[in-house]
Amino acid sequence: MPSFRQLVRQRFALLMLLATVGCGSKEHDDIPDGLLSAIANAGSATTAWEGPYGNRTGDVIAEHCFDGWQDPSAAQFDSESMSEICLSDFYDPTGNTSRILHISTSAGWCASCGTEYQGTASRPSLSARWQQRRAQGFAVLGTLFQDNNENPATPADASIWTELYNVDFPFAVDPSFQLGLYADESVQPFNMLIDTTTMTIITQLEGDNPEVLWSAVDQALTPN
Amino acid sequence: MPVSPLRSCRVLLAVTSCFVSASAGAQDEWSAEVSTSSTLTVRGDNRNTRPSGVASLADDDFSVAHNRIDTQLARGEWRAGLQLDGAWYPSSPSPERIALELLQIENGGQLPANYSDADATYFLQQYQRAGDETSNRFRNWVYPAKYYARYSSRHFDVRAGDFYAQFGRGLVLSVRKRDALAGDTSLRGLKSTGRFRAGDWRFALTGLAGSGNPLRIDTASGRHLGTDSSVTPGWLTLTEAGMPQPVGNEFVPRPQASYAPDQLIGAQAEAGAKNLRLGLHGVRLVRFRCDGSDDCTDSFGGSIARAARSINNGSVSVDLPHVGERTSLYGEFAVQSMAHDNGVSLETGHAAYLSANIDLDPVNIDIEAKSYRRFYPLRANIDTGQAREFIGVQYSTPPTTEPVWNDTQFESFNTCVTGGRARIDVSLSRKVLSFLRLARYNTWAETVANESCITVDENLNRVWDIAVGSEVTSDKGRSRQVGRIGTRLDYTDRQMETADGYVSQLSYTEVYVRYDFVRWLGRGFSLQTQGWHRRRHQRLGGPAEPWMQGFTQTALTLAPYGTVAIGIEYDQNPQFPDRYYNASLRYNLDSASSLSLFVGQRQGGLRCIAGICRVFPPFEGVRLNASLRF
């Protein structure tokens, strides 16, 4: 006669095995009809470059539009003077004006993001890096997606951020975190290089790794 | 392989029956041991939801049954083992539900009566993100997590399959289990060791070659690491057979591998006499290289070690176990070189590590010191963009010289650092011990990205860490009270400015109390209270004001039957929920088998063991575990 302990042990093992491999179904919530209609009515924006689109290195990036400034410094960091900035603004199939777009995502709570913008004694600021390379067809788009408390960034947050770091390259606010399609919010700053002649993602780097990032930028800018 | 629930049921039951039968019917010369660990976890809303935070909703409301079957066979000098891991997700969040809930939050807590174009756009953005986020999560798998065959004799040991290894103190190589971080990395390949004597000297030569093999399923998130033929050329096809693969869905039609197995080859020579042991250790890590095809990505990560094509580590060690009668010394000096393809040029890094013990009864002094320059852990080639939960997988662990539970070496603290720690124990009586811990570090890679390890004051953080405490034992060692109070002061040499305009040199400060009291109550009962209460302040990268964080847990144990415990955790950091309550029960079926139940909440955040850290999401739900040995 097995003891109580042995019974528990035998039965529990079987139960756990059955639980491990038993029946179940995934949840699939229905999308409300009203929302489906709104999606259908909204139509789809035309994109200047062809897909299929993806979010990994080697994929073609889809169009994204934000509110921001082409030059925050020139706009005196005034959130009222924001206008729409789209990735298509940087698309240049000829490569005459723009060849590489560097997208840098930041959050107010991210100390490394600030260091990337501000630079240090032994490290140029992001703006200085851009100025050094812009004649070679290098463009930068900075975005801010969260404030200090992980709430969606507002135009006012973007004003503070750009003024603090004296940003003079295109900068946008991304409260719905569209660029979260490319990297999770926990791995900031996130830097992505786009070949603007094809809008192909050529590099994605999570975290602040300046040696790796700027070597990749310079390599991408070097004529083949 | 991806498996249906029914198929995985058959496989697991068949495997279990087979091994249990083998154990029962074993012949005298064979011994077999089967152990299983089955965990059913049901997660609710862990209260970390943020607006537009796809990941913060993807970790809610899912359940996972995780089963691990470990079999060991032995006969004389031969051994073999197989560990099968399986995960099945009875329920998981759908992209639709995540996107709808975010839309609800965006609209003040409820879905709008009439949907606007902006609503449609927002929903589609979040829907796409949620589909991508869940594409490599919540997949059912059964796979051979570890397996090996081993021949071991007095002079020779050879092992094929999975093996753990550490050279020296881990500067050069350290692959092992780390249960507290849910990590278990081995090398899959071949390892052999030969031992021989010549006079008073003993020699051991070890050679190994293999590919990195981390656990592929992270049960905390439901994420899996996937490899496919694009990253497993040659013999890696063999070592990766049966392992989880990337799987596409409607959102990710072209899934990519999230792990490209690294290849490591290493050797170690050790020579030892009575009072002297010498070691020579070397490892070469080689990353997978693309063949040039369009769908091939060969370097996933951005960190300088992860982006390296190859890394060479080498070290020499000297161990003097008896310097006189009261002192022992260990020293290791290592160098590291990396090769990159994309123009990155990094000078050779180096690391010096020293530990000493001086026994001046009743005073005992332990000293650990280190000086590392551009010395990086061997990071696994994991796409942290796809699988951030595996960011801590690495094949070496340079010693931190800090307590294993330390979680305040931020960023790349340990890659460009000089400092050390002294532990002074004073035995006041046979039952009372007082201690002092004193640590001092200069690091140049904590608040700035400094891959080249430029040691200018502009990059410098000065860190002091001090703790005092005592340990009292009684009831013939069955009662024990350990308590300590400590502080950590971490300041930069430069003024730092936060996004809200605050200027300070304060990087991080903390005052804490830790305790572990066990009181023997007689008749098999004992009462234990553990706690860690911290007042923390991290001005840059943390909340603006200091905050309190901690936990206390009280457990009643009846030996040998089991334990019942309750816990309270709290965190005043406004980014996280402030209170967590939990209860747990453990019932020991025998010395090797137990059932345990955890119900309640547990705080998330950064968790570190010996300098390897990962961020865990908060937990809220029920976890039932059965660990059985047959």
Chai-1 contact restraints between the chains, C-beta under 6 A:
chainA,res_idxA,chainB,res_idxB,connection_type,confidence,min_distance_angstrom,max_distance_angstrom,comment,restraint_id
A,R5,B,L589,contact,1.0,0.0,6.0,A-B,restraint_1
A,R9,B,L589,contact,1.0,0.0,6.0,A-B,restraint_2
A,F12,B,A626,contact,1.0,0.0,6.0,A-B,restraint_3
A,A13,B,L628,contact,1.0,0.0,6.0,A-B,restraint_4
A,M16,B,S38,contact,1.0,0.0,6.0,A-B,restraint_5
A,M16,B,A626,contact,1.0,0.0,6.0,A-B,restraint_6
A,L17,B,L12,contact,1.0,0.0,6.0,A-B,restraint_7
A,A19,B,L40,contact,1.0,0.0,6.0,A-B,restraint_8
A,A19,B,A65,contact,1.0,0.0,6.0,A-B,restraint_9
A,T20,B,A65,contact,1.0,0.0,6.0,A-B,restraint_10
A,T20,B,N67,contact,1.0,0.0,6.0,A-B,restraint_11
A,T20,B,W88,contact,1.0,0.0,6.0,A-B,restraint_12
A,V21,B,P5,contact,1.0,0.0,6.0,A-B,restraint_13
A,V21,B,S8,contact,1.0,0.0,6.0,A-B,restraint_14
A,V21,B,C9,contact,1.0,0.0,6.0,A-B,restraint_15
A,V21,B,L12,contact,1.0,0.0,6.0,A-B,restraint_16
A,V21,B,W88,contact,1.0,0.0,6.0,A-B,restraint_17
A,G24,B,P90,contact,1.0,0.0,6.0,A-B,restraint_18
A,E27,B,S91,contact,1.0,0.0,6.0,A-B,restraint_19
A,E27,B,S94,contact,1.0,0.0,6.0,A-B,restraint_20
A,H28,B,S94,contact,1.0,0.0,6.0,A-B,restraint_21
A,D29,B,S94,contact,1.0,0.0,6.0,A-B,restraint_22
A,D29,B,E96,contact,1.0,0.0,6.0,A-B,restraint_23
A,D29,B,R97,contact,1.0,0.0,6.0,A-B,restraint_24
A,I31,B,E96,contact,1.0,0.0,6.0,A-B,restraint_25
A,G34,B,Y115,contact,1.0,0.0,6.0,A-B,restraint_26
A,L35,B,Y115,contact,1.0,0.0,6.0,A-B,restraint_27
A,A38,B,Y115,contact,1.0,0.0,6.0,A-B,restraint_28
A,A38,B,D119,contact,1.0,0.0,6.0,A-B,restraint_29
A,A38,B,A120,contact,1.0,0.0,6.0,A-B,restraint_30
A,I39,B,A120,contact,1.0,0.0,6.0,A-B,restraint_31
A,A42,B,D117,contact,1.0,0.0,6.0,A-B,restraint_32
A,A42,B,A120,contact,1.0,0.0,6.0,A-B,restraint_33
A,R56,B,Q256,contact,1.0,0.0,6.0,A-B,restraint_34
A,T57,B,T297,contact,1.0,0.0,6.0,A-B,restraint_35
A,G108,B,A499,contact,1.0,0.0,6.0,A-B,restraint_36
A,A111,B,L540,contact,1.0,0.0,6.0,A-B,restraint_37
A,A111,B,G541,contact,1.0,0.0,6.0,A-B,restraint_38
A,T115,B,V448,contact,1.0,0.0,6.0,A-B,restraint_39
A,T120,B,V448,contact,1.0,0.0,6.0,A-B,restraint_40
A,T120,B,E458,contact,1.0,0.0,6.0,A-B,restraint_41
A,A121,B,E458,contact,1.0,0.0,6.0,A-B,restraint_42
A,S122,B,I454,contact,1.0,0.0,6.0,A-B,restraint_43
A,E150,B,R50,contact,1.0,0.0,6.0,A-B,restraint_44
A,E150,B,Q575,contact,1.0,0.0,6.0,A-B,restraint_45
A,P152,B,P51,contact,1.0,0.0,6.0,A-B,restraint_46
A,P152,B,S52,contact,1.0,0.0,6.0,A-B,restraint_47
A,S176,B,S52,contact,1.0,0.0,6.0,A-B,restraint_48
A,S176,B,Y122,contact,1.0,0.0,6.0,A-B,restraint_49
A,S176,B,Q125,contact,1.0,0.0,6.0,A-B,restraint_50
A,F177,B,S52,contact,1.0,0.0,6.0,A-B,restraint_51
A,Q178,B,Q125,contact,1.0,0.0,6.0,A-B,restraint_52
A,G180,B,R129,contact,1.0,0.0,6.0,A-B,restraint_53
A,L181,B,R129,contact,1.0,0.0,6.0,A-B,restraint_54
A,A183,B,G385,contact,1.0,0.0,6.0,A-B,restraint_55
A,D184,B,A55,contact,1.0,0.0,6.0,A-B,restraint_56
A,D184,B,R388,contact,1.0,0.0,6.0,A-B,restraint_57
A,S186,B,R388,contact,1.0,0.0,6.0,A-B,restraint_58
A,V187,B,R388,contact,1.0,0.0,6.0,A-B,restraint_59
A,Q204,B,G385,contact,1.0,0.0,6.0,A-B,restraint_60
A,L205,B,G302,contact,1.0,0.0,6.0,A-B,restraint_61
A,E206,B,G302,contact,1.0,0.0,6.0,A-B,restraint_62
A,E206,B,T384,contact,1.0,0.0,6.0,A-B,restraint_63
A,E206,B,G385,contact,1.0,0.0,6.0,A-B,restraint_64
A,G207,B,G302,contact,1.0,0.0,6.0,A-B,restraint_65
A,D208,B,A449,contact,1.0,0.0,6.0,A-B,restraint_66
A,N209,B,G302,contact,1.0,0.0,6.0,A-B,restraint_67
A,N209,B,S303,contact,1.0,0.0,6.0,A-B,restraint_68
A,P210,B,A449,contact,1.0,0.0,6.0,A-B,restraint_69
A,E211,B,I304,contact,1.0,0.0,6.0,A-B,restraint_70
A,E211,B,V344,contact,1.0,0.0,6.0,A-B,restraint_71
A,E211,B,E451,contact,1.0,0.0,6.0,A-B,restraint_72
A,V212,B,G302,contact,1.0,0.0,6.0,A-B,restraint_73
A,V212,B,I304,contact,1.0,0.0,6.0,A-B,restraint_74
A,V212,B,A307,contact,1.0,0.0,6.0,A-B,restraint_75
A,V212,B,V344,contact,1.0,0.0,6.0,A-B,restraint_76
A,S215,B,N342,contact,1.0,0.0,6.0,A-B,restraint_77
A,S215,B,G343,contact,1.0,0.0,6.0,A-B,restraint_78
A,S215,B,V344,contact,1.0,0.0,6.0,A-B,restraint_79
A,A216,B,N342,contact,1.0,0.0,6.0,A-B,restraint_80
A,Q219,B,N342,contact,1.0,0.0,6.0,A-B,restraint_81
A,Q219,B,G343,contact,1.0,0.0,6.0,A-B,restraint_82
